[in-house]
């Protein structure tokens, strides 16, 4: 075992807050964007930074539970996340049985390609990917369940929790701008600190002569996906009239980073999703907040006229760079990478028939986008559980209480972020493995249950345990 430079920063903080679960949650959200780094290295496996506070948070809650601690809404939390728990159970069984059941009879794209085998597809067989992907899912689902139960406690500092997530957005924006400046001016950038995970393939990409930025992530698409979540969270908070962590400013920064990443997925989600968010938010939203968003967009336009325009005039070569980005985005469907991604997803969809809708076992197939990957790995059952889980969260949302509840800010912000992250995954992520996503889901479920408990008229059909918090 080896402690990395990133671990030397993170581990003392985790030890200092080992008995403070709220601070551990905050640390998990702050460390989540540093996916390409490792806190600890075990051989060729790197422990992602967010897992350190996440595991300590899990250990704290389980220890308290073993000592007799009970949470007031733990029963409701488990019932609300029952589809996720069922998916985990199916994943564990399928990863053990299905690769041997359909071994050699179907072709799959493995989690990691063998350099000696250039083919995209290989015959199905049990692999280490079945173990690692199932362990990732187990940890994420358990953390979602535990965080949901924990969030049903009274007097949870909701604003502090979501502020940690928003602060991570500021941190990622700062690092991305730093890397952008480094690529153009040569100033040092701490790549060795931020990209120290031996288990990740760090992709350094260029778009012709244009360097692409990825910040603390392994690739530009991952950076764009995370910042889309931050942008939608900030925008929705602004529309709803919250002023936590200057969401207007963070929205502008997040949108800028998505554009600088040149990720087609990020740009599509921003172009399609932001108008929809504004339209939905205008119904019942704070008129002053909506006006502020208009001012923010207007400010971005003015900055573009008085800052970007002179730069383009002084350096005409940048006009060609912008044109290259636009052409690459519009002509994405004719690129070789798009054809390979399409072939990967088509291969995943083609497995439904030969496996009788059961899938090939969790972790056996690495697709290009989330839905084909879920169908390939967990079959029709996995998609049904996903839809059921979404319906459960929507049902809790429909039982909403007056917006004066202090937990409303967390629910509003995290729900917007979850929708954006799910949208990017549906376009170009093989699976959702981010611990922050599952912690956000747990916090949303637990907070809504707590809100229903504080206003029981909105939740007559939900039954809770009577243990003290």
C-alpha positions as CSV (number, residue, x, y, z in Angstrom):
1,X,0.0,0.0,0.0
2,X,1.3,3.4,-0.9
3,X,0.0,6.8,0.2
4,X,-0.1,9.4,-2.7
5,X,0.6,13.1,-2.4
6,X,-3.2,13.6,-2.6
7,X,-3.7,11.1,0.2
8,X,-1.3,13.1,2.4
9,X,-3.6,16.0,2.1
10,X,-6.9,14.1,2.4
11,X,-6.3,11.5,5.0
12,X,-5.4,13.8,7.9
13,X,-8.6,15.8,7.2
14,X,-10.7,12.5,7.2
15,X,-9.1,11.5,10.5
16,X,-9.8,14.9,12.1
17,X,-13.5,14.5,11.1
18,X,-13.8,10.8,11.8
19,X,-16.5,11.3,14.4
20,X,-18.3,14.1,12.6
21,X,-20.6,12.6,9.9
22,X,-21.7,15.9,8.4
23,X,-18.1,17.0,7.8
24,X,-17.4,13.6,6.3
25,X,-20.3,14.1,3.9
26,X,-18.9,17.5,3.0
27,X,-15.4,16.0,2.4
28,X,-16.9,13.3,0.2
29,X,-18.6,15.9,-2.0
30,X,-15.4,18.0,-2.1
31,X,-13.2,15.1,-3.0
32,X,-15.6,13.6,-5.6
33,X,-14.4,15.6,-8.6
34,X,-10.9,14.3,-8.2
35,X,-11.7,11.1,-10.0
36,X,-8.3,10.7,-11.7
37,X,-6.4,11.0,-8.5
38,X,-5.8,8.3,-5.8
39,X,-5.6,8.6,-2.1
40,X,-4.1,5.1,-1.7
41,X,-2.6,2.8,-4.2
42,X,-2.8,-1.0,-3.8
43,X,-0.7,-2.6,-6.6
44,X,-2.4,-1.5,-9.8
45,X,-5.6,-0.3,-8.0
46,X,-6.1,3.3,-6.8
47,X,-8.6,4.2,-4.1
48,X,-10.5,7.2,-5.3
49,X,-10.4,10.2,-2.9
50,X,-14.2,10.4,-2.4
51,X,-14.2,6.8,-1.1
52,X,-12.0,7.7,1.9
53,X,-14.5,10.0,3.6
54,X,-17.4,8.0,2.1
55,X,-16.1,4.8,3.8
56,X,-15.5,6.6,7.1
57,X,-19.1,8.0,6.9
58,X,-20.4,4.6,6.3
59,X,-18.4,3.1,9.1
60,X,-19.6,5.8,11.5
61,X,-23.3,5.3,10.8
62,X,-22.9,1.5,11.0
63,X,-21.0,1.7,14.2
64,X,-23.7,4.0,15.7
65,X,-26.3,1.5,14.5
66,X,-24.5,-1.4,16.1
67,X,-24.5,0.6,19.4
68,X,-28.3,1.0,19.3
69,X,-28.7,4.3,17.4
70,X,-31.8,4.4,15.2
71,X,-32.9,6.9,12.6
72,X,-36.5,8.1,12.5
73,X,-37.0,7.5,8.8
74,X,-34.8,4.5,8.2
75,X,-37.7,2.3,7.2
76,X,-39.0,4.8,4.8
77,X,-35.5,5.4,3.4
78,X,-35.1,1.7,2.6
79,X,-38.5,1.4,1.0
80,X,-37.8,4.5,-1.1
81,X,-34.5,3.0,-2.3
82,X,-35.8,-0.6,-2.6
83,X,-35.4,-0.6,-6.5
84,X,-31.7,0.3,-6.1
85,X,-31.2,-2.4,-3.5
86,X,-33.0,-4.9,-5.8
87,X,-30.7,-3.9,-8.6
88,X,-27.7,-4.5,-6.4
89,X,-28.9,-8.0,-5.5
90,X,-29.5,-8.8,-9.2
91,X,-26.1,-7.4,-10.1
92,X,-24.4,-9.7,-7.5
93,X,-26.2,-12.8,-8.6
94,X,-25.8,-12.0,-12.4
95,X,-22.1,-11.3,-12.1
96,X,-21.6,-14.7,-10.5
97,X,-23.8,-16.8,-12.7
98,X,-24.5,-15.3,-16.2
99,X,-20.9,-15.0,-17.5
100,X,-20.5,-18.7,-17.1
101,X,-24.1,-19.4,-18.4
102,X,-23.5,-17.6,-21.7
103,X,-19.7,-18.0,-21.9
104,X,-18.5,-18.2,-25.4
105,X,-22.0,-17.9,-26.9
106,X,-22.1,-14.1,-27.1
107,X,-19.6,-11.3,-27.9
108,X,-19.0,-8.5,-25.4
109,X,-16.9,-5.4,-25.1
110,X,-14.7,-5.9,-22.0
111,X,-14.2,-3.3,-19.2
112,X,-10.5,-3.2,-20.2
113,X,-9.2,-4.2,-23.6
114,X,-6.3,-6.6,-24.0
115,X,-3.5,-4.7,-25.9
116,X,-2.8,-8.0,-27.7
117,X,-6.4,-8.2,-28.9
118,X,-7.3,-5.2,-31.1
119,X,-10.8,-6.4,-31.7
120,X,-13.6,-4.4,-30.1
121,X,-15.6,-7.5,-29.1
122,X,-14.4,-10.7,-27.4
123,X,-16.2,-13.9,-26.3
124,X,-18.0,-13.5,-23.0
125,X,-16.2,-15.0,-20.0
126,X,-16.0,-14.2,-16.3
127,X,-13.4,-11.5,-15.6
128,X,-12.0,-9.3,-12.9
129,X,-14.4,-6.6,-14.2
130,X,-17.3,-8.5,-12.8
131,X,-15.8,-8.3,-9.4
132,X,-14.7,-4.6,-9.4
133,X,-17.9,-3.2,-11.0
134,X,-20.1,-5.1,-8.5
135,X,-18.0,-3.8,-5.6
136,X,-18.3,-0.3,-6.9
137,X,-22.1,-0.7,-7.2
138,X,-22.4,-2.3,-3.7
139,X,-20.4,0.6,-2.1
140,X,-22.5,3.2,-3.9
141,X,-25.8,1.7,-3.1
142,X,-25.0,1.1,0.5
143,X,-23.8,4.7,0.8
144,X,-27.1,5.9,-0.8
145,X,-29.1,3.9,1.7
146,X,-27.0,5.1,4.7
147,X,-27.1,8.7,3.7
148,X,-30.8,8.5,3.1
149,X,-31.4,7.2,6.6
150,X,-28.9,9.7,8.1
151,X,-30.7,12.6,6.4
152,X,-33.9,11.8,8.2
153,X,-32.4,13.0,11.4
154,X,-33.6,16.3,12.9
155,X,-31.5,19.5,12.5
156,X,-29.4,18.4,9.5
157,X,-27.4,21.4,8.2
158,X,-28.7,21.2,4.7
159,X,-27.1,24.4,3.4
160,X,-23.7,23.3,4.6
161,X,-24.0,20.0,2.7
162,X,-25.1,21.5,-0.6
163,X,-22.5,24.3,-0.1
164,X,-19.8,21.6,-0.1
165,X,-21.0,20.4,-3.5
166,X,-21.1,23.9,-4.9
167,X,-17.6,24.6,-3.5
168,X,-16.4,21.6,-5.4
169,X,-17.7,23.2,-8.6
170,X,-15.7,26.4,-7.9
171,X,-12.6,24.2,-7.3
172,X,-13.1,22.3,-10.5
173,X,-13.6,25.6,-12.4
174,X,-10.4,27.0,-11.0
175,X,-8.4,23.9,-11.9
176,X,-9.8,23.8,-15.4
177,X,-9.0,27.4,-16.0
178,X,-5.5,26.8,-14.6
179,X,-5.0,23.9,-17.0
180,X,-6.3,26.0,-19.9
181,X,-3.8,28.7,-19.1
182,X,-1.1,26.1,-18.7
183,X,-1.6,24.7,-22.2
184,X,-1.4,28.1,-23.8
185,X,1.3,29.8,-21.6
186,X,3.3,26.8,-20.2
187,X,2.8,27.7,-16.5
188,X,3.1,24.6,-14.3
189,X,0.0,22.5,-13.7
190,X,0.0,19.7,-11.0
191,X,-0.9,16.8,-13.3
192,X,1.1,14.3,-11.2
193,X,-1.1,15.2,-8.1
194,X,-4.4,15.2,-9.9
195,X,-3.9,12.2,-12.2
196,X,-2.2,9.7,-9.9
197,X,-4.7,6.8,-10.1
198,X,-3.0,3.8,-11.9
199,X,-6.4,2.2,-12.5
200,X,-7.6,4.9,-14.8
201,X,-6.6,5.5,-18.4
202,X,-5.8,9.2,-18.5
203,X,-6.8,10.5,-21.9
204,X,-5.0,13.7,-23.1
205,X,-6.8,14.8,-26.2
206,X,-6.4,17.5,-28.7
207,X,-8.9,18.7,-31.3
208,X,-6.6,19.3,-34.2
209,X,-4.4,22.2,-32.9
210,X,-6.8,22.9,-30.0
211,X,-5.8,21.4,-26.6
212,X,-8.7,20.0,-24.7
213,X,-8.9,20.4,-20.9
214,X,-10.0,17.8,-18.4
215,X,-9.2,19.3,-15.1
216,X,-9.1,16.7,-12.2
217,X,-10.9,14.1,-14.4
218,X,-9.5,11.4,-16.7
219,X,-11.0,12.9,-19.9
220,X,-12.8,16.0,-21.1
221,X,-16.2,14.3,-21.3
222,X,-16.1,13.5,-17.6
223,X,-15.2,17.2,-16.8
224,X,-18.2,18.4,-18.9
225,X,-20.5,15.9,-17.3
226,X,-19.7,17.0,-13.8
227,X,-19.9,20.7,-14.6
228,X,-23.2,20.2,-16.3
229,X,-24.5,18.9,-13.0
230,X,-23.0,21.9,-11.2
231,X,-24.5,24.3,-13.8
232,X,-28.0,22.9,-13.6
233,X,-27.8,22.9,-9.8
234,X,-26.7,26.5,-9.7
235,X,-29.2,27.6,-12.3
236,X,-32.1,26.0,-10.5
237,X,-31.1,27.4,-7.2
238,X,-30.9,30.9,-8.8
239,X,-34.3,30.5,-10.4
240,X,-35.8,29.4,-7.0
241,X,-34.3,32.5,-5.4
242,X,-31.5,31.0,-3.3
243,X,-28.3,32.8,-2.7
244,X,-26.2,30.0,-1.3
245,X,-22.6,30.2,-2.6
246,X,-23.4,32.8,-5.3
247,X,-25.1,30.4,-7.7
248,X,-25.3,33.0,-10.5
249,X,-21.5,33.3,-10.6
250,X,-21.0,29.5,-10.4
251,X,-23.5,28.9,-13.2
252,X,-21.5,31.2,-15.5
253,X,-18.2,29.5,-14.5
254,X,-19.7,26.0,-15.0
255,X,-21.1,26.9,-18.4
256,X,-17.8,28.4,-19.4
257,X,-15.9,25.2,-18.4
258,X,-18.4,23.0,-20.3
259,X,-17.6,25.1,-23.5
260,X,-13.9,25.0,-22.9
261,X,-14.0,21.2,-22.6
262,X,-15.2,21.1,-26.2
263,X,-17.2,17.9,-25.1
264,X,-20.1,17.4,-27.5
265,X,-22.1,15.7,-24.8
266,X,-21.7,18.7,-22.5
267,X,-22.5,21.2,-25.1
268,X,-25.7,19.3,-26.2
269,X,-26.9,18.9,-22.6
270,X,-26.4,22.7,-22.0
271,X,-28.0,23.8,-25.3
272,X,-31.0,21.5,-24.8
273,X,-31.4,21.5,-21.1
274,X,-30.8,25.1,-20.0
275,X,-33.8,26.5,-21.9
276,X,-36.0,23.7,-20.5
277,X,-34.8,24.5,-17.0
278,X,-35.5,28.2,-17.4
279,X,-39.0,27.5,-18.8
280,X,-39.9,25.0,-16.0
281,X,-38.4,27.3,-13.4
282,X,-40.3,30.3,-14.6
283,X,-43.5,28.5,-13.4
284,X,-43.7,29.4,-9.7
285,X,-40.2,30.6,-9.6
286,X,-39.0,33.8,-8.0
287,X,-39.4,36.6,-10.7
288,X,-36.4,38.5,-9.2
289,X,-34.3,35.3,-9.5
290,X,-35.3,34.8,-13.1
291,X,-34.4,38.4,-13.8
292,X,-31.0,37.8,-12.2
293,X,-30.4,34.8,-14.5
294,X,-31.3,37.1,-17.4
295,X,-28.8,39.6,-16.2
296,X,-26.1,36.8,-15.8
297,X,-26.7,35.7,-19.4
298,X,-26.6,39.3,-20.6
299,X,-23.3,39.8,-18.6
300,X,-21.8,36.8,-20.4
301,X,-22.8,38.3,-23.7
302,X,-21.3,41.7,-22.9
303,X,-18.1,40.0,-21.7
304,X,-18.0,38.1,-25.0
305,X,-18.3,41.3,-26.9
306,X,-15.7,43.3,-25.0
307,X,-13.2,40.6,-24.1
308,X,-13.5,37.7,-26.5
309,X,-14.0,39.9,-29.7
310,X,-10.7,41.9,-29.2
311,X,-8.8,38.7,-28.5
312,X,-10.1,37.2,-31.7
313,X,-9.1,40.3,-33.6
314,X,-5.6,40.3,-32.1
315,X,-5.2,36.5,-32.7
316,X,-7.1,35.6,-35.9
317,X,-5.9,32.0,-35.6
318,X,-8.4,31.5,-32.7
319,X,-11.2,32.1,-35.2
320,X,-10.2,28.9,-37.0
321,X,-10.0,27.1,-33.6
322,X,-13.6,28.1,-32.8
323,X,-14.7,27.0,-36.2
324,X,-13.0,23.7,-35.7
325,X,-14.9,23.2,-32.4
326,X,-18.2,24.1,-34.0
327,X,-17.6,21.8,-37.0
328,X,-16.5,19.0,-34.7
329,X,-19.7,19.3,-32.7
330,X,-22.0,19.5,-35.7
331,X,-20.3,16.7,-37.6
332,X,-19.9,14.4,-34.6
333,X,-22.0,11.7,-36.2
334,X,-19.6,11.3,-39.0
335,X,-16.5,10.9,-36.9
336,X,-14.6,7.6,-36.3
337,X,-15.1,7.8,-32.5
338,X,-18.9,8.2,-32.9
339,X,-19.0,5.2,-35.2
340,X,-17.1,3.2,-32.6
341,X,-19.4,4.3,-29.8
342,X,-22.4,3.5,-31.9
343,X,-21.0,0.0,-32.6
344,X,-20.5,-0.5,-28.9
345,X,-24.0,0.5,-28.1
346,X,-25.5,-1.6,-30.9
347,X,-23.5,-4.6,-29.6
348,X,-25.0,-4.0,-26.2
349,X,-28.6,-3.9,-27.5
350,X,-28.0,-7.0,-29.6
351,X,-27.4,-9.0,-26.4
352,X,-31.1,-8.7,-25.3
353,X,-32.3,-11.6,-27.5
354,X,-29.5,-14.1,-27.0
355,X,-29.6,-13.7,-23.2
356,X,-33.4,-13.8,-23.1
357,X,-33.4,-10.3,-21.5
358,X,-31.3,-11.4,-18.6
359,X,-28.1,-9.6,-19.6
360,X,-24.5,-10.9,-19.6
361,X,-23.8,-10.2,-15.9
362,X,-22.9,-7.0,-14.1
363,X,-19.5,-5.7,-15.2
364,X,-19.2,-7.9,-18.3
365,X,-19.9,-5.2,-20.9
366,X,-18.6,-1.7,-21.3
367,X,-20.9,0.3,-23.5
368,X,-20.6,3.9,-24.7
369,X,-23.8,5.1,-23.1
370,X,-25.7,4.3,-19.9
371,X,-29.0,2.7,-21.1
372,X,-27.4,0.2,-23.5
373,X,-24.9,-0.7,-20.8
374,X,-27.6,-1.2,-18.2
375,X,-29.5,-3.4,-20.6
376,X,-26.4,-5.5,-21.5
377,X,-25.3,-5.9,-17.9
378,X,-28.5,-6.2,-16.0
379,X,-31.0,-6.9,-18.7
380,X,-34.6,-5.8,-18.7
381,X,-34.8,-6.1,-15.0
382,X,-32.2,-3.4,-14.6
383,X,-34.1,-0.9,-16.7
384,X,-37.3,-1.7,-14.8
385,X,-35.6,-1.0,-11.5
386,X,-34.2,2.3,-12.9
387,X,-37.7,3.4,-13.9
388,X,-39.2,2.3,-10.6
389,X,-36.5,4.2,-8.7
390,X,-37.2,7.3,-10.6
391,X,-40.9,6.9,-9.9
392,X,-40.2,6.5,-6.2
393,X,-38.2,9.8,-6.1
394,X,-41.0,11.5,-8.1
395,X,-43.6,10.3,-5.7
396,X,-41.7,11.7,-2.8
397,X,-41.4,15.0,-4.7
398,X,-45.1,15.1,-5.3
399,X,-45.6,15.0,-1.5
400,X,-43.7,18.2,-1.2
401,X,-44.2,20.5,1.8
402,X,-44.1,24.3,1.9
403,X,-40.8,25.7,0.5
404,X,-40.0,27.3,3.8
405,X,-38.6,24.0,5.1
406,X,-34.8,24.4,5.4
407,X,-34.2,21.1,3.5
408,X,-35.8,22.5,0.3
409,X,-32.6,24.1,-0.8
410,X,-30.8,20.7,-0.8
411,X,-33.7,18.9,-2.6
412,X,-34.0,21.6,-5.3
413,X,-30.2,21.8,-6.0
414,X,-29.4,18.1,-5.8
415,X,-32.4,17.0,-7.9
416,X,-31.4,19.4,-10.7
417,X,-27.8,18.1,-10.5
418,X,-29.0,14.4,-10.6
419,X,-31.1,15.1,-13.7
420,X,-28.2,16.7,-15.5
421,X,-25.8,13.9,-14.5
422,X,-28.3,11.2,-15.6
423,X,-28.8,13.1,-18.9
424,X,-25.0,13.1,-19.7
425,X,-24.8,9.5,-18.8
426,X,-27.6,8.6,-21.1
427,X,-25.6,10.2,-23.9
428,X,-22.0,9.1,-23.3
429,X,-21.2,7.3,-20.0
430,X,-21.0,3.5,-19.8
431,X,-22.1,3.5,-16.1
432,X,-22.7,5.9,-13.2
433,X,-20.0,5.1,-10.7
434,X,-19.7,8.5,-9.1
435,X,-20.0,8.2,-5.3
436,X,-21.3,11.8,-5.2
437,X,-24.3,10.9,-7.4
438,X,-25.4,8.2,-5.0
439,X,-24.8,10.4,-1.9
440,X,-26.9,13.1,-3.6
441,X,-29.7,10.6,-4.3
442,X,-29.6,9.4,-0.6
443,X,-29.6,13.0,0.7
444,X,-32.6,13.9,-1.5
445,X,-34.6,10.8,-0.4
446,X,-33.8,11.3,3.3
447,X,-34.4,15.0,3.3
448,X,-37.8,14.6,1.6
449,X,-38.8,12.0,4.1
450,X,-37.7,14.3,6.9
451,X,-39.8,17.1,5.3
452,X,-42.8,14.8,5.2
453,X,-42.3,13.9,8.8
454,X,-42.2,17.5,9.8
455,X,-45.4,18.1,7.8
456,X,-47.3,14.8,8.2
457,X,-50.3,16.0,6.2
458,X,-48.3,15.6,3.0
459,X,-47.3,12.0,3.8
460,X,-50.2,10.1,5.3
461,X,-49.3,6.9,3.4
462,X,-45.7,6.7,4.6
463,X,-45.1,4.8,7.8
464,X,-41.9,5.5,9.8
465,X,-40.2,3.9,12.7
466,X,-40.7,5.7,16.0
467,X,-37.1,5.5,17.2
468,X,-35.4,8.7,18.4
469,X,-32.9,10.4,16.2
